[in-house]
Amino acid sequence: MTTLVRNGTVVTASDRYQADIYIDKGVVTLIGQGLNLPADTVIDASGKLVMPGGIDVHTHLDMPFGGTNSADDFQTGTVAAAHGGTTTLVDFAIQNFGEGLYPAYEGWMKRAEGKAVVDYAFHMIVRELTDQVSGEMDRMVKHEGVTSFKLFMAYPGVFMVDDATIFRALLKTRDNGGLICMHAENGGVIDTLVKEALRKGQKAPKYHALTRPTRAEGEATGRAIALAEMAGVPIYIVHLSCSDALEKVKQARDMGLPAYAETCPQYLFLSYDDYERPGFEGAKYVMSPPLREKWNQEALWKGLAKNDLQVVSTDHCPFCMNEPPQKQLGKDDFSKIPNGAPGIETRLMLVWDGGVRAGKIDMHRFVEIVSTNPAKMFGLWPKKGTIAVGSDGDMVLFDPDKETTLTAKTLHMRVDYNPYEGRVVRGGPAMVLSRGEVIVDHGEFKGRPGRGQYVKRQPGRPLVG
């Protein structure tokens, strides 16, 4: 199959120019002006910005949590991703206690096969680091293309591992070229605060935030970076939410340490105020780390502009409020509310509207934080994350004037609410291509379940600066 995209304005992390793009067998083979080649599909991109497809490196599709599963599986989740301009995602496979890494890897492959609409890869969540698992980390990197491993400093008894385990995992990545992704919150302190709140009868959703202070995130972030420094390896902090944690990353980077971090749209646009909504409404916003006081948003935007934060991902992990009543599991105990919110579809629209249109970042930085940097950090570059000869034909024909009202009724995520309900954003995908195939055309889904391919990743490249 051949595709010719004509008359568009190509925008990458570094360049902007008028060009036609020719895609053959899913790969860009020619970029030039006035290309007049026969093609199976010819697309007129006049008036559109032609950008590399979005890459979301933090999603939780079909993930078990507290007796239920996240509401989107690999079909509904990737359909929603496609509508939002994301053409590749990296999900998390979770090791079970008493098992190695391969049952998790195989289990998540089965979750995705026959369902995924866009291309996908996996991080591995490590809960126990035995000698067997240590050896399997090497095999994952070398043979399976799983080159990143997530560890938790929170959720005692569920995910949390101690500092010695973290340090041994970091040392292992020094040998095999992998990257540790860290959920950085002080789980022991938070667990104590949660028990104290429940003892006092403080059970409303807002206590999820009040028992997870920013200092607990800042302390753990600093500790994680210190452990990585001692091991002599890079580290990647996931879903950074607040100034306290950002300061630790900035200090490390000012020292020349390879410390990297992502934030998420929820921390850029929502705040603690959402927990004070009447009744049980605050449960919609229960996620970890929690939403912070509004003033943190400006610090995070500055972090993105100055490259102290390198990536915007979503941490997409939706649970329904009422149909089915998943969030209601914590109706009488905030600690039982499933943690997570939907976001896989709205990332590019929100970041463009609140970042580029608001003058906080330019369009090149936009491409960098939603596509190029994720590709480089996680071993997808240059196959993904740019528009260049030899790269996959993953691209978004972006209409900077497209106006969208964000509402659960018209979005495609399988969840019965949207955190940004009623918000009007300007700028969004008009057409989305995955490996040269049109999968979304002005809101109409053209893809098919199972067309998404598993992508084996290389060890990532530390970013310059």
C-alpha positions as CSV (number, residue, x, y, z in Angstrom):
1,M,0.0,0.0,0.0
2,T,1.3,3.5,-0.9
3,T,0.1,6.8,0.5
4,L,0.9,10.3,-0.6
5,V,0.3,13.2,1.8
6,R,0.5,16.5,-0.2
7,N,0.6,20.2,0.5
8,G,1.0,20.0,4.3
9,T,3.2,21.9,6.7
10,V,5.6,19.3,8.2
11,V,6.4,20.1,11.9
12,T,9.0,18.1,13.8
13,A,10.8,18.8,17.0
14,S,13.4,20.8,15.1
15,D,11.9,21.8,11.7
16,R,8.9,23.3,9.9
17,Y,8.6,23.2,6.2
18,Q,6.2,22.7,3.3
19,A,6.5,19.2,1.8
20,D,4.8,16.2,0.3
21,I,5.4,12.8,2.0
22,Y,5.4,9.4,0.2
23,I,4.8,6.3,2.3
24,D,5.4,2.8,0.9
25,K,4.6,-0.4,2.8
26,G,4.1,1.6,6.0
27,V,7.5,3.5,5.8
28,V,8.3,7.0,4.7
29,T,10.4,6.6,1.5
30,L,10.4,10.1,0.0
31,I,9.9,13.7,1.3
32,G,9.9,16.6,-1.2
33,Q,8.0,19.3,-2.9
34,G,5.7,18.8,-5.9
35,L,5.8,15.0,-5.7
36,N,3.7,13.6,-8.5
37,L,3.8,9.9,-7.8
38,P,1.1,7.3,-8.2
39,A,-0.3,6.2,-4.8
40,D,-3.2,4.0,-3.6
41,T,-4.2,6.9,-1.3
42,V,-3.7,10.6,-1.9
43,I,-4.4,13.0,1.0
44,D,-4.6,16.7,0.6
45,A,-3.1,18.2,3.8
46,S,-3.6,21.9,2.8
47,G,-3.9,24.1,5.9
48,K,-2.9,21.3,8.2
49,L,0.2,20.7,10.3
50,V,1.7,17.3,9.6
51,M,3.3,16.0,12.8
52,P,4.7,12.6,13.9
53,G,2.0,10.5,15.6
54,G,1.7,10.9,19.4
55,I,3.5,8.4,21.6
56,D,2.0,7.7,25.1
57,V,4.5,5.9,27.2
58,H,2.3,5.5,30.3
59,T,-1.0,3.7,29.9
60,H,-2.8,1.0,32.0
61,L,-5.2,-0.9,29.7
62,D,-7.2,-3.9,31.0
63,M,-5.2,-3.5,34.3
64,P,-6.4,-5.4,37.4
65,F,-6.8,-3.2,40.5
66,G,-8.6,-3.9,43.8
67,G,-11.0,-6.6,42.5
68,T,-11.8,-4.8,39.2
69,N,-10.0,-4.0,35.9
70,S,-9.4,-0.6,34.2
71,A,-12.4,0.1,32.0
72,D,-10.6,0.3,28.7
73,D,-9.1,-2.8,27.1
74,F,-6.6,-2.8,24.3
75,Q,-9.4,-2.3,21.7
76,T,-11.4,0.5,23.2
77,G,-8.2,2.2,24.6
78,T,-6.3,2.2,21.3
79,V,-9.4,3.3,19.4
80,A,-9.6,6.3,21.8
81,A,-5.8,6.9,21.4
82,A,-6.1,6.9,17.7
83,H,-8.9,9.5,17.8
84,G,-6.7,11.7,19.9
85,G,-3.7,11.5,17.6
86,T,-1.7,8.8,19.5
87,T,-0.3,6.1,17.2
88,T,2.0,4.2,19.6
89,L,1.6,3.5,23.3
90,V,3.7,1.7,25.9
91,D,1.6,-0.1,28.5
92,F,2.7,-1.8,31.8
93,A,2.8,-5.6,32.2
94,I,2.7,-6.6,35.9
95,Q,4.7,-9.3,37.5
96,N,2.7,-11.5,39.9
97,F,4.2,-12.5,43.2
98,G,6.0,-15.8,43.1
99,E,6.4,-15.6,39.3
100,G,9.1,-14.5,36.9
101,L,8.6,-11.8,34.3
102,Y,7.6,-14.0,31.3
103,P,4.1,-14.9,32.5
104,A,3.3,-11.2,32.8
105,Y,4.9,-10.5,29.4
106,E,2.9,-13.3,27.7
107,G,-0.3,-12.3,29.5
108,W,-0.1,-8.7,28.3
109,M,0.7,-9.8,24.8
110,K,-2.5,-11.9,24.8
111,R,-4.4,-8.8,26.1
112,A,-3.3,-6.8,23.1
113,E,-3.2,-9.3,20.3
114,G,-6.2,-9.1,18.0
115,K,-7.4,-6.0,19.8
116,A,-4.9,-3.2,19.4
117,V,-5.6,-0.6,16.7
118,V,-2.3,1.3,17.1
119,D,1.3,0.0,17.7
120,Y,2.3,-0.9,21.2
121,A,5.1,-2.0,23.5
122,F,5.5,-2.8,27.2
123,H,7.3,-1.8,30.3
124,M,7.6,-4.4,33.0
125,I,6.5,-3.8,36.6
126,V,8.9,-5.6,38.9
127,R,7.4,-6.6,42.3
128,E,10.0,-9.1,43.4
129,L,13.7,-9.1,42.3
130,T,14.9,-12.7,42.7
131,D,18.0,-14.1,40.9
132,Q,15.7,-15.6,38.3
133,V,14.0,-12.2,37.7
134,S,17.4,-10.5,37.5
135,G,18.4,-12.8,34.7
136,E,15.0,-12.4,33.0
137,M,15.5,-8.6,32.9
138,D,18.6,-9.2,30.7
139,R,16.6,-11.5,28.4
140,M,13.7,-9.0,28.2
141,V,16.1,-6.3,27.0
142,K,18.1,-8.5,24.7
143,H,15.4,-10.7,23.2
144,E,11.9,-9.3,23.8
145,G,12.5,-5.6,23.3
146,V,11.2,-4.7,26.8
147,T,13.9,-2.2,27.8
148,S,12.3,-0.4,30.7
149,F,11.2,-1.6,34.2
150,K,8.9,0.1,36.6
151,L,9.4,0.0,40.4
152,F,7.2,1.5,43.1
153,M,8.2,3.3,46.3
154,A,4.4,3.3,47.2
155,Y,1.6,0.8,47.9
156,P,3.1,-1.4,50.6
157,G,2.2,-5.0,50.3
158,V,1.0,-4.5,46.7
159,F,3.8,-2.9,44.6
160,M,6.2,-1.2,47.0
161,V,9.9,-2.5,47.1
162,D,12.6,-1.4,49.4
163,D,15.7,0.7,48.6
164,A,18.0,-2.3,48.4
165,T,15.7,-3.9,45.7
166,I,15.6,-0.6,43.8
167,F,19.4,-0.3,44.0
168,R,19.9,-3.8,42.7
169,A,17.5,-3.1,39.8
170,L,19.4,0.1,39.0
171,L,22.7,-1.8,38.9
172,K,21.1,-4.4,36.6
173,T,20.2,-1.7,34.1
174,R,23.8,-0.5,34.2
175,D,24.7,-3.9,32.8
176,N,21.9,-4.5,30.3
177,G,21.1,-0.9,29.1
178,G,17.6,-0.8,30.4
179,L,15.9,2.1,32.1
180,I,14.2,2.2,35.5
181,C,10.9,4.1,35.7
182,M,10.1,5.1,39.3
183,H,6.8,5.7,41.0
184,A,8.2,8.1,43.6
185,E,6.0,8.5,46.7
186,N,7.0,7.6,50.3
187,G,4.7,4.6,50.7
188,G,5.4,4.0,54.4
189,V,4.6,7.6,55.4
190,I,1.5,7.6,53.2
191,D,0.3,4.3,54.6
192,T,0.6,5.7,58.1
193,L,-1.3,8.9,57.2
194,V,-4.1,6.9,55.5
195,K,-4.6,4.7,58.6
196,E,-4.6,7.8,60.8
197,A,-7.2,9.5,58.7
198,L,-9.5,6.4,58.6
199,R,-9.1,6.1,62.4
200,K,-10.5,9.6,62.7
201,G,-13.4,8.8,60.4
202,Q,-12.0,10.8,57.5
203,K,-13.3,8.8,54.6
204,A,-14.2,11.3,51.8
205,P,-12.3,11.3,48.5
206,K,-10.4,14.4,49.4
207,Y,-8.5,12.5,52.0
208,H,-6.8,10.6,49.3
209,A,-5.0,13.8,48.4
210,L,-4.6,15.0,52.0
211,T,-2.8,11.8,53.0
212,R,-0.4,12.0,50.1
213,P,1.5,15.3,50.7
214,T,3.8,16.8,48.1
215,R,6.7,16.3,50.5
216,A,6.2,12.5,50.3
217,E,6.6,12.8,46.5
218,G,9.5,15.2,46.8
219,E,11.4,13.0,49.3
220,A,10.9,9.9,47.3
221,T,12.0,11.6,44.1
222,G,15.2,12.8,45.7
223,R,15.9,9.4,47.1
224,A,15.3,7.7,43.8
225,I,17.6,10.1,42.0
226,A,20.3,9.6,44.8
227,L,20.1,5.8,44.3
228,A,20.5,6.1,40.6
229,E,23.4,8.4,41.1
230,M,25.1,5.9,43.3
231,A,24.4,3.2,40.7
232,G,25.7,5.4,37.9
233,V,22.7,5.1,35.7
234,P,19.8,7.3,34.3
235,I,16.4,7.3,36.0
236,Y,13.0,8.3,34.8
237,I,10.4,9.6,37.3
238,V,6.8,8.8,36.2
239,H,3.8,11.1,36.6
240,L,5.5,13.9,38.5
241,S,2.8,16.1,39.9
242,C,4.2,18.9,42.0
243,S,6.9,21.6,42.5
244,D,8.4,19.7,45.5
245,A,9.3,16.7,43.2
246,L,10.3,19.0,40.3
247,E,12.8,20.8,42.4
248,K,14.6,17.5,43.1
249,V,14.8,16.7,39.3
250,K,16.0,20.3,38.6
251,Q,18.8,20.1,41.2
252,A,19.9,16.7,39.8
253,R,19.9,18.0,36.2
254,D,21.8,21.2,37.3
255,M,24.5,18.8,38.6
256,G,24.6,17.1,35.2
257,L,22.9,13.9,36.4
258,P,20.8,11.9,33.8
259,A,17.5,12.4,35.7
260,Y,14.4,12.6,33.6
261,A,10.7,12.9,34.3
262,E,7.3,13.0,32.8
263,T,4.1,14.9,33.9
264,C,0.5,14.3,32.8
265,P,-2.3,16.6,31.6
266,Q,-4.2,16.2,34.8
267,Y,-1.5,17.9,36.8
268,L,-1.3,20.7,34.2
269,F,-5.1,21.4,34.1
270,L,-6.8,20.0,37.2
271,S,-6.2,20.7,40.9
272,Y,-7.0,19.8,44.5
273,D,-10.2,22.0,44.2
274,D,-11.7,19.1,42.2
275,Y,-11.7,16.9,45.4
276,E,-13.9,19.5,47.1
277,R,-16.7,18.9,44.6
278,P,-20.0,17.9,46.4
279,G,-20.9,14.4,47.4
280,F,-18.8,11.6,46.0
281,E,-17.8,13.6,42.8
282,G,-14.2,13.9,44.1
283,A,-13.7,10.2,43.5
284,K,-13.5,10.9,39.7
285,Y,-10.1,12.6,40.4
286,V,-8.6,9.9,42.7
287,M,-5.3,9.0,41.2
288,S,-1.7,8.7,42.5
289,P,0.0,11.0,42.9
290,P,-3.2,13.1,43.6
291,L,-4.1,16.4,42.1
292,R,-2.2,19.3,43.8
293,E,-2.8,22.9,44.7
294,K,-3.3,24.9,41.5
295,W,-0.1,27.0,41.8
296,N,1.9,23.8,41.0
297,Q,0.6,24.0,37.4
298,E,2.7,27.0,36.5
299,A,5.9,25.3,37.9
300,L,5.2,22.2,35.8
301,W,4.7,24.3,32.6
302,K,8.0,26.1,33.3
303,G,9.6,22.7,33.8
304,L,8.3,21.6,30.4
305,A,9.5,24.8,28.7
306,K,12.9,24.6,30.2
307,N,13.4,20.8,29.7
308,D,13.4,19.9,33.4
309,L,10.5,17.7,32.4
310,Q,10.9,15.9,29.1
311,V,7.6,14.1,28.4
312,V,3.8,14.5,28.8
313,S,2.1,11.1,29.1
314,T,-1.3,10.2,30.4
315,D,-1.2,7.5,33.1
316,H,-4.5,6.5,31.4
317,C,-6.2,4.2,33.9
318,P,-10.0,4.7,33.8
319,F,-12.6,3.4,36.2
320,C,-16.3,4.1,35.8
321,M,-18.2,6.0,38.4
322,N,-21.6,4.3,38.0
323,E,-21.8,2.0,35.0
324,P,-20.3,-0.2,36.3
325,P,-19.9,1.4,39.8
326,Q,-16.1,0.8,40.0
327,K,-15.2,4.0,41.9
328,Q,-18.1,3.2,44.3
329,L,-15.8,0.5,45.8
330,G,-14.5,3.3,48.0
331,K,-17.8,5.0,48.8
332,D,-17.2,4.5,52.5
333,D,-13.4,4.4,52.5
334,F,-11.3,6.7,50.2
335,S,-8.4,4.2,50.3
336,K,-10.5,1.6,48.4
337,I,-11.4,4.0,45.5
338,P,-9.6,2.6,42.4
339,N,-6.8,4.9,41.5
340,G,-6.8,6.4,38.0
341,A,-8.6,8.6,35.4
342,P,-9.1,8.6,31.6
343,G,-6.8,10.7,29.4
344,I,-5.5,8.7,26.4
345,E,-7.7,10.5,23.9
346,T,-7.4,14.1,25.1
347,R,-3.6,14.5,25.7
348,L,-2.7,16.3,22.4
349,M,-5.7,18.5,22.4
350,L,-5.2,19.7,25.9
351,V,-1.4,20.3,25.6
352,W,-1.8,22.2,22.4
353,D,-4.6,24.3,23.7
354,G,-3.1,25.0,27.1
355,G,0.5,25.0,26.0
356,V,1.0,26.2,22.4
357,R,-2.1,28.4,22.1
358,A,-1.5,29.9,25.6
359,G,2.1,30.7,24.6
360,K,3.7,28.5,27.2
361,I,5.6,26.3,24.7
362,D,6.0,26.4,20.9
363,M,4.9,23.8,18.4
364,H,8.3,22.2,18.1
365,R,8.4,21.7,21.9
366,F,4.9,20.3,21.6
367,V,6.1,17.6,19.2
368,E,9.1,17.0,21.4
369,I,7.2,16.3,24.6
370,V,4.3,14.3,23.1
371,S,6.2,12.2,20.5
372,T,10.0,12.7,19.9
373,N,11.3,12.6,23.5
374,P,9.2,9.6,24.4
375,A,10.5,7.8,21.3
376,K,14.1,8.6,22.2
377,M,13.8,7.8,25.9
378,F,12.2,4.5,25.3
379,G,14.0,3.0,22.3
380,L,11.5,3.7,19.6
381,W,13.6,6.4,17.7
382,P,13.9,6.9,14.8
383,K,11.3,4.3,13.8
384,K,8.8,6.4,15.7
385,G,8.7,10.0,16.9
386,T,9.7,11.9,13.8
387,I,8.9,12.4,10.1
388,A,11.9,11.3,8.1
389,V,12.8,8.9,5.3
390,G,13.0,5.4,6.9
391,S,10.6,6.2,9.7
392,D,7.2,4.7,10.1
393,G,4.4,6.6,8.4
394,D,2.8,7.5,11.7
395,M,1.4,11.0,11.5
396,V,-1.3,13.4,12.6
397,L,-2.8,16.0,10.2
398,F,-3.4,18.5,12.9
399,D,-5.9,21.3,12.5
400,P,-4.9,24.2,14.8
401,D,-8.4,25.7,14.5
402,K,-10.4,22.6,15.2
403,E,-12.7,23.2,18.2
404,T,-13.7,20.3,20.5
405,T,-15.9,20.2,23.6
406,L,-14.6,17.5,25.8
407,T,-17.4,15.4,27.1
408,A,-17.8,11.7,27.9
409,K,-20.7,11.4,25.5
410,T,-18.7,12.1,22.4
411,L,-15.2,10.9,23.4
412,H,-14.3,7.2,22.7
413,M,-12.9,6.1,26.0
414,R,-15.0,3.4,27.7
415,V,-15.7,5.3,30.9
416,D,-18.9,7.2,32.0
417,Y,-17.3,10.5,32.9
418,N,-14.5,12.9,31.7
419,P,-12.4,14.9,34.1
420,Y,-12.5,17.9,31.7
421,E,-16.2,17.7,31.1
422,G,-17.4,20.7,29.2
423,R,-14.0,22.2,28.5
424,V,-13.6,23.7,25.0
425,V,-10.2,23.1,23.4
426,R,-8.9,24.5,20.2
427,G,-6.6,22.4,18.0
428,G,-6.9,18.7,17.3
429,P,-6.4,15.9,14.9
430,A,-8.2,16.1,11.6
431,M,-6.7,12.8,10.2
432,V,-4.5,10.2,11.8
433,L,-2.3,7.7,10.0
434,S,-0.6,4.6,11.4
435,R,2.1,3.2,9.1
436,G,0.6,5.1,6.2
437,E,-2.9,3.8,6.8
438,V,-5.7,6.3,7.6
439,I,-7.2,5.1,10.9
440,V,-9.2,8.2,11.7
441,D,-10.6,10.6,9.2
442,H,-12.3,13.7,10.6
443,G,-13.8,11.9,13.5
444,E,-14.6,8.7,11.6
445,F,-12.8,5.6,12.7
446,K,-11.2,3.7,9.7
447,G,-8.9,1.3,11.5
448,R,-9.6,-2.3,12.6
449,P,-8.9,-4.2,15.8
450,G,-5.7,-6.3,15.6
451,R,-3.9,-4.1,13.1
452,G,-1.7,-2.7,15.8
453,Q,1.8,-4.3,16.0
454,Y,4.0,-5.1,18.9
455,V,7.2,-3.0,18.7
456,K,10.4,-4.4,20.0
457,R,12.4,-1.5,21.6
458,Q,16.1,-0.8,21.8
459,P,17.7,0.5,24.9
460,G,16.7,4.2,25.0
461,R,19.0,7.1,24.3
462,P,19.7,9.6,27.1
463,L,18.5,13.0,25.9
464,V,21.0,15.7,25.4
465,G,20.6,18.6,27.8
